[in-house]
Amino acid sequence: MNIVRKQVVSRRSAGFTIIELMIAVTVFLIIGGAAMSLFKQHASLFNDQQYQIGLNVSLRNALSQIESDVVNAGTGWYNSADISSWPIGVTIINNIAGGAACHPAGSSTYNASCFDTLNVVVPDPTTPPGRVYVTPGTDTSCSTPVFSSSGLMTVVPTGATTATTLASGFTANSQVVFIHVTTSYTQMTTAILSANATVAGTTVNLTYGATNGVGSASGPGSNSAAPVNDRLNLTTNPDLTINPSPLTSTFCNGTDWVVKLAPISYSVDTITDPTNPTLVRSENGQNSPVASQVIGFKVGAATVTLNGNAAVGSSAQYCYNDASNVLPCYANKYDEIRSVRVSVIGRTPPKLYSNSNVYSNTLFTNSFDGQPYKIQSLSVIVNPRNLSMND
């Protein structure tokens, strides 16, 4: 009895047989493989959703930043009420070229000709304005004006500002705007300073690239050297039928001003990384990326039609050609722009849905340009300086 009992105990403590282990491992591999396959599918879906959420947030943040800048465009000008013609809000540079010059067929590359540029024109808050000065400094009738076409301008500080302080702000390569003020309207031109301002006693001398003068076919105050001397396109495509013209080369002692600009520009950088067109915000020469993988940036303007300072009509349409003077376009007449529509199109990373990406084996082709990434588009409509079509 004892021998039999020992044999039974010995057989029971021997463990699993090789067949039992093989069956267990096979079952484990089947269940584990199914679980991993399910996990992989959900991981791809999760990554897809995260990319799309990130894209949506990026576009929303970009439009919020643009909206904040544009709604304040043209505010803060010295010695002025916030009226519609004083003096500048936004300028728009439209690229209307399409086709292969913009987007080569079958590629994920987008070139500079695809994208517009939006300029928000604001004064430099750290530099006080200068008042136009004509010797002997007592003439306020504009009988002896100074001309921006000369390439030289003398200004004087106002208030407690000294000539040295005033000159320190007007440095070489700064863009300035000359403003001619009357009781019923304003006129202007713009230029780039070619040297640092110099102090001459109580006055300050400015040197800049001369503008076109009286008798020019483009009109006085226009700047044929744009964008070299007019980076913001303030004086290009002037409408010579407007009376009085928004541009002038004549500025008077005691009433007129020179203001340094601190413009904000939005454009798309396609040079730094051609595989990642990036919406960039530039302020005082400092570039900050706003949104990556941008494949569309279009800006349009709706305008009022002005007769002098009186609005005699309006356009509910948006124009995307800044060079056209056919309604509803505006031929860069900045004082007619009452509403700006900004559209931004973004994409997920170009190779997210190809087999070369280890995170997804899903093949996908969008209907926008037939490429393997997903696309989202957002738009915003902004009234510069909160102006309406009735302002």
C-alpha positions in Angstrom: 0.0 0.0 0.0 2.7 2.4 0.8 4.5 1.7 -2.5 1.4 2.4 -4.6 0.7 5.6 -2.7 4.2 6.9 -3.3 3.9 6.2 -7.1 0.6 8.1 -7.3 2.1 11.1 -5.5 5.2 11.0 -7.7 3.1 11.1 -10.9 1.0 14.0 -9.6 4.0 16.2 -8.8 5.7 15.7 -12.2 4.1 19.0 -13.7 2.8 19.8 -17.3 3.6 17.6 -20.2 5.2 19.1 -23.3 1.9 18.8 -25.2 0.1 20.8 -22.5 2.8 23.5 -22.6 2.5 23.7 -26.4 -1.2 24.0 -26.3 -1.0 26.8 -23.6 1.6 28.7 -25.6 -0.4 28.5 -28.8 -3.6 29.7 -27.1 -1.5 32.6 -25.5 0.0 33.6 -28.8 -3.5 33.6 -30.5 -5.0 35.7 -27.8 -2.0 38.0 -27.5 -1.8 38.5 -31.3 -5.4 39.4 -31.4 -5.0 41.8 -28.6 -1.9 43.4 -30.2 -3.7 43.7 -33.5 -6.6 45.5 -31.8 -4.2 47.7 -29.9 -2.4 48.6 -33.1 -5.6 49.6 -34.8 -6.7 51.8 -31.8 -3.2 53.3 -31.5 -3.4 54.4 -35.2 -6.9 55.8 -34.6 -5.6 57.6 -31.5 -2.7 59.1 -33.3 -5.0 60.2 -36.1 -7.3 61.9 -33.7 -4.5 63.6 -31.9 -3.0 65.0 -35.1 -6.4 66.4 -36.2 -7.1 67.8 -32.7 -3.7 69.5 -32.7 -4.3 70.9 -36.2 -7.6 72.3 -35.2 -6.2 73.9 -32.1 -3.3 75.3 -34.1 -5.6 76.9 -36.7 -7.9 78.4 -34.0 -5.0 79.9 -32.1 -3.6 81.4 -35.3 -6.9 83.0 -36.2 -7.3 84.3 -32.7 -4.0 86.0 -32.9 -4.8 87.5 -36.3 -8.2 88.7 -35.1 -6.6 90.4 -32.1 -4.1 92.2 -34.2 -6.5 93.3 -37.0 -9.2 94.5 -34.8 -6.7 97.0 -33.3 -5.2 97.9 -36.7 -4.6 101.7 -37.1 -5.4 102.6 -33.5 -3.1 104.5 -31.2 -2.1 107.2 -33.7 -0.8 110.3 -32.1 -3.0 113.4 -32.0 -6.0 111.7 -33.7 -9.5 110.6 -33.2 -10.2 107.0 -34.3 -11.8 108.0 -37.6 -12.0 105.8 -40.7 -9.4 107.7 -42.8 -6.8 108.2 -40.1 -4.5 107.1 -41.4 -3.9 103.3 -42.0 -5.4 100.1 -40.8 -4.3 97.1 -42.9 -2.8 96.4 -46.3 -3.1 93.1 -48.2 -0.8 91.6 -50.8 -2.8 89.0 -52.8 -1.1 86.3 -54.7 -3.5 85.2 -57.3 -1.2 82.8 -59.2 -2.2 79.1 -59.2 -1.3 75.9 -60.9 2.1 74.4 -60.9 3.7 77.6 -59.7 1.8 77.2 -56.5 1.4 73.5 -56.0 3.1 71.0 -58.3 0.6 68.2 -59.2 1.1 65.0 -57.3 3.4 66.5 -54.7 3.0 67.7 -51.1 5.0 70.9 -51.8 3.4 74.4 -51.7 5.3 77.4 -52.9 5.2 81.1 -52.0 2.8 82.0 -54.8 0.1 80.1 -53.0 -0.1 82.5 -50.1 -1.2 86.1 -49.4 0.4 88.6 -47.0 -1.5 90.6 -44.4 0.1 93.7 -43.0 -1.3 95.3 -39.8 0.0 98.9 -39.8 0.5 100.4 -36.3 2.8 103.1 -34.9 5.8 102.2 -32.8 4.7 102.9 -29.2 8.3 103.4 -28.0 9.1 106.2 -30.5 7.3 109.6 -30.2 6.3 111.3 -33.4 8.1 114.2 -34.9 6.4 117.4 -36.2 7.3 118.6 -39.7 9.6 121.7 -39.5 10.1 124.3 -42.2 12.5 127.2 -41.6 11.9 129.5 -39.9 9.4 127.3 -38.1 6.5 129.8 -37.9 4.8 129.1 -41.2 1.5 127.3 -40.6 -0.1 128.2 -44.0 1.8 125.6 -46.0 3.1 128.3 -48.3 6.6 126.8 -47.9 6.1 123.0 -47.7 8.7 120.3 -47.5 8.5 117.5 -50.1 9.1 113.9 -49.4 10.5 113.5 -52.9 13.6 115.3 -51.7 14.8 112.4 -49.5 15.3 114.7 -46.6 12.9 115.8 -43.8 13.4 118.0 -40.8 11.2 117.4 -37.7 11.0 118.8 -34.2 10.0 117.1 -31.0 6.8 118.0 -29.1 6.1 118.3 -25.4 8.9 117.2 -23.1 10.6 115.1 -25.7 14.1 116.3 -26.6 15.7 116.2 -30.0 18.2 113.5 -28.8 15.4 111.3 -27.6 13.4 111.8 -30.8 16.4 111.0 -33.0 17.2 107.8 -31.0 14.0 106.1 -32.2 14.3 106.9 -35.9 17.1 104.4 -36.8 18.3 103.2 -40.2 16.0 100.7 -42.0 12.9 101.9 -40.0 9.8 102.5 -42.0 8.1 105.8 -41.4 4.9 107.4 -42.6 4.5 111.1 -43.3 1.0 112.4 -42.5 -0.5 115.6 -43.9 -3.5 116.8 -41.9 -6.3 119.1 -42.9 -9.6 119.9 -41.2 -11.5 117.3 -43.4 -9.1 114.6 -44.5 -5.6 113.2 -44.2 -3.0 112.3 -46.8 0.3 110.4 -46.5 3.3 108.7 -48.0 5.8 106.3 -46.6 9.6 105.7 -46.8 12.4 103.6 -45.4 15.1 105.5 -43.5 18.5 105.0 -45.1 20.5 106.3 -42.1 20.1 107.0 -38.4 18.4 110.3 -37.7 20.8 113.1 -36.8 20.4 116.0 -34.3 20.9 119.6 -35.5 20.3 121.8 -32.5 16.7 121.5 -31.5 15.7 119.7 -34.8 16.2 116.2 -36.1 17.1 115.4 -39.7 15.7 112.2 -41.4 17.3 110.7 -44.6 15.3 108.2 -46.6 14.6 106.8 -50.0 12.8 109.6 -51.9 9.2 109.1 -53.0 7.7 110.2 -56.3 7.0 113.9 -56.5 4.5 116.2 -58.3 4.2 115.4 -62.0 4.9 111.7 -61.5 2.7 109.5 -63.7 2.1 107.4 -60.6 1.1 110.4 -58.6 2.9 112.4 -55.8 3.6 110.3 -52.8 3.7 107.0 -54.6 6.8 104.9 -54.3 8.0 103.2 -57.5 10.8 101.4 -55.5 8.4 99.2 -53.5 9.0 97.0 -51.7 12.5 98.4 -51.2 11.1 101.7 -49.9 7.6 100.5 -49.2 7.6 97.1 -47.6 3.9 97.3 -46.7 2.6 98.3 -50.1 1.1 101.5 -48.7 1.7 103.6 -51.8 1.5 101.0 -54.6 -1.4 100.9 -57.1 -2.7 104.4 -56.2 -6.1 105.4 -57.5 -5.5 108.7 -59.2 -9.3 109.3 -59.6 -9.8 110.0 -55.9 -10.0 113.7 -55.0 -8.2 114.4 -52.8 -5.8 111.6 -53.3 -4.9 109.6 -50.2 -1.2 110.1 -51.2 0.8 113.3 -51.3 4.5 114.4 -51.3 3.7 117.8 -49.8 3.9 118.3 -46.0 3.5 121.5 -44.0 5.1 123.0 -41.0 3.3 122.9 -37.6 0.4 120.7 -38.6 2.0 117.5 -40.2 3.7 114.5 -38.6 6.3 111.8 -39.1 5.5 108.6 -37.3 7.7 105.5 -37.0 5.9 102.3 -37.8 6.0 99.0 -35.9 4.1 96.9 -38.5 2.9 93.3 -37.9 2.9 91.1 -40.9 1.5 87.6 -41.5 2.9 85.5 -44.3 3.8 81.9 -45.0 7.5 80.8 -44.9 8.1 78.2 -47.6 11.9 78.6 -47.6 13.1 77.5 -44.2 11.5 74.0 -44.5 9.8 73.3 -47.9 8.1 70.3 -46.4 6.5 72.4 -43.7 5.0 75.7 -44.9 4.8 77.8 -41.7 2.5 80.8 -41.0 4.8 83.4 -39.5 4.0 86.6 -37.5 6.6 89.3 -38.0 6.8 92.2 -35.6 9.7 94.7 -35.7 11.7 92.3 -37.8 11.2 89.4 -35.3 9.6 86.3 -36.8 7.5 84.0 -34.7 5.9 80.8 -36.1 2.1 80.8 -35.6 1.0 77.5 -37.3 2.9 74.7 -39.1 1.9 72.6 -42.1 -0.1 75.5 -43.6 -1.1 74.9 -47.3 -3.5 77.8 -47.7 -3.5 81.5 -46.4 -5.9 83.7 -48.2 -7.0 87.3 -47.2 -9.8 89.2 -48.8 -11.3 92.7 -48.1 -14.7 94.2 -48.3 -14.8 97.9 -48.9 -16.9 101.0 -48.9 -16.7 103.3 -51.9 -15.6 106.8 -50.8 -16.3 110.2 -52.3 -13.9 112.4 -50.3 -14.7 111.3 -46.8 -18.3 110.4 -47.4 -19.3 106.7 -47.8 -21.6 106.5 -50.8 -21.9 102.8 -51.2 -20.6 99.5 -49.9 -19.7 96.0 -51.1 -20.7 92.9 -49.4 -18.3 90.9 -51.5 -14.7 90.1 -50.6 -12.0 90.9 -53.1 -8.8 88.8 -53.4 -6.9 91.1 -55.8 -5.3 94.1 -54.2 -4.2 95.4 -57.6 -7.7 95.7 -59.0 -9.7 99.0 -58.8 -12.9 97.4 -60.1 -15.5 97.0 -57.4 -15.5 95.2 -55.1 -11.7 95.5 -55.2 -9.8 98.4 -53.6 -6.4 98.9 -55.5 -4.7 99.1 -52.1 -7.0 102.0 -50.9 -6.4 101.2 -47.3 -8.9 103.7 -46.1 -11.8 101.9 -47.9 -11.2 98.5 -46.2 -14.0 97.9 -43.6 -13.9 94.1 -43.3 -11.2 91.5 -43.7 -11.7 87.8 -44.2 -8.8 85.5 -43.4 -8.8 81.8 -44.3 -6.2 79.3 -43.2 -5.9 75.8 -44.5 -3.7 73.3 -42.6 -2.8 69.6 -42.9 -1.6 66.8 -40.8 2.0 65.7 -41.4 2.5 64.7 -45.1 3.5 61.1 -44.5 1.1 60.2 -41.7 -1.0 57.9 -43.8 1.7 56.1 -45.8 3.5 52.9 -45.0 6.7 54.8 -44.4 5.2 56.0 -41.1 5.6 53.4 -38.4 2.6 54.7 -36.5 0.0 54.0 -39.2 -0.4 51.6 -42.0 -3.6 53.3 -43.2 -3.6 54.6 -46.7 -5.6 57.8 -47.2 -6.1 60.3 -50.0 -7.8 63.7 -49.4 -10.1 65.3 -52.0 -8.4 68.7 -51.8 -5.1 67.9 -53.5 -5.1 64.1 -53.7 -2.3 63.7 -51.2 -2.0 61.3 -48.2 -2.8 63.7 -45.3 -6.0 65.2 -43.8 -7.0 68.8 -44.1 -8.9 71.3 -42.1 -9.8 74.9 -42.9 -11.0 77.8 -40.7 -11.9 81.4 -41.4 -12.6 84.5 -39.5 -14.1 87.9 -40.5 -12.7 91.0 -38.7 -13.5 94.7 -38.8 -10.3 96.7 -38.5 -10.6 99.2 -35.6 -14.1 97.8 -35.2 -15.2 99.9 -38.2 -18.5 99.0 -39.9 -19.7 99.7 -43.4 -21.3 102.8 -42.1 -18.1 104.3 -40.7 
